[in-house]
Amino acid sequence: ENNIIVKYCPHGPPIRFTTISSPDLRYIANELDGIKGGKDTIVGITLWSHFSTFPVEVYIRRLQNIRRSILQLQGRNSDTVVVLRTANPQALPGEVSLYNSDWFS
């Protein structure tokens, strides 16, 4: 009736598990580059948990690339809605980042 399609894509490295094959790992920016967009398109991106134990510079660089792709998508079709949810990144020691971070937020 509503003709809704939901597509899930796991992100590329960094990733913390090995049960997914390499060809299935894609960078979010590359996926955005393949979207035509339009008034009936909503893109939702959640990005943070697998980056919590990496240097914040890795996270910032990834966000910059994603931002560039979002702007290009908006340039192709400004009616496309993009929702991006990120974390509150902070430098934490390894064990603390697993138990005292936004992992469960």
PERAJO-V762629 format. One record per helix or strand of 3 or more residues. SS is the DSSP state (H for helix, E for strand). FROM is the first residue (numbers start at 1). TO is the last residue. If there is no record, write none. Layout:
ss = <SS;SS>
from = <FROM;FROM>
to = <TO;TO>
This chain:
ss = <H;H;E;H;H;E;H;H>
from = <22;28;42;49;56;81;94;102>
to = <24;33;47;51;76;86;99;104>
